[in-house]
Amino acid sequence: MNWMEWHVLIGETLHVPLIVLYTVAKGPKLLRPMITGRKRLPVRICAPRRAPPARALILLAISAAIAAVMANYL
């Protein structure tokens, strides 16, 4: 294993126990939103606005171009 694989393995190994510890200490406010992708907001907080899909496509295209350049030159 190279150093990058070790870092990923260590991160994964620490991630799950820390989520469990946080859930035990603070309550189940984190785990359910991580699984479902949905979180109930308090009444006083407005829901965030969603960005237009065109912006997401532009960012995806830019990211793909940067990844292609990096793959060819690194």
C-alpha positions in Angstrom: 0.0 0.0 0.0 1.2 3.5 -0.8 0.9 6.5 1.5 -2.3 7.7 -0.1 -4.1 4.4 0.5 -3.0 4.5 4.1 -4.4 7.9 4.6 -7.7 6.9 3.1 -7.8 3.8 5.2 -7.1 5.7 8.4 -9.7 8.3 7.5 -12.3 5.6 6.9 -11.4 3.8 10.1 -11.8 7.0 12.2 -14.9 8.3 10.4 -17.4 5.6 11.5 -16.5 5.6 15.3 -16.5 9.4 15.4 -20.0 9.4 13.9 -21.2 6.9 16.5 -19.5 9.0 19.3 -21.1 12.2 18.0 -24.5 10.5 17.9 -24.2 9.2 21.4 -23.0 12.6 22.7 -25.3 14.9 20.8 -28.3 12.7 19.8 -29.3 11.4 16.4 -29.3 14.7 14.6 -26.4 13.8 12.3 -26.8 10.1 11.3 -30.3 10.2 9.7 -29.5 13.2 7.5 -26.3 11.6 6.4 -28.2 8.5 5.3 -31.3 10.1 3.8 -29.9 13.4 2.6 -32.7 15.3 4.3 -32.8 17.3 7.5 -35.6 19.1 9.3 -34.8 22.7 9.9 -36.0 24.7 12.9 -39.0 26.9 12.1 -37.0 30.2 12.3 -34.5 29.1 9.6 -35.5 29.4 6.0 -34.7 26.6 3.6 -31.6 27.3 1.4 -32.2 28.2 -2.2 -31.1 25.8 -4.9 -28.7 26.8 -7.6 -29.9 26.7 -11.2 -29.1 23.4 -13.0 -27.2 25.3 -15.7 -24.7 26.3 -13.0 -24.2 22.7 -12.0 -23.6 21.7 -15.6 -21.1 24.5 -16.2 -19.2 23.5 -13.0 -19.3 19.8 -14.1 -17.8 20.7 -17.5 -15.1 22.8 -15.9 -14.2 20.1 -13.5 -14.1 17.5 -16.2 -11.8 19.7 -18.3 -9.5 20.3 -15.3 -9.4 16.6 -14.6 -8.6 15.8 -18.2 -5.7 18.3 -18.2 -4.4 17.0 -14.9 -4.6 13.4 -16.1 -2.6 14.2 -19.2 0.1 16.4 -17.6 0.7 14.8 -14.2 
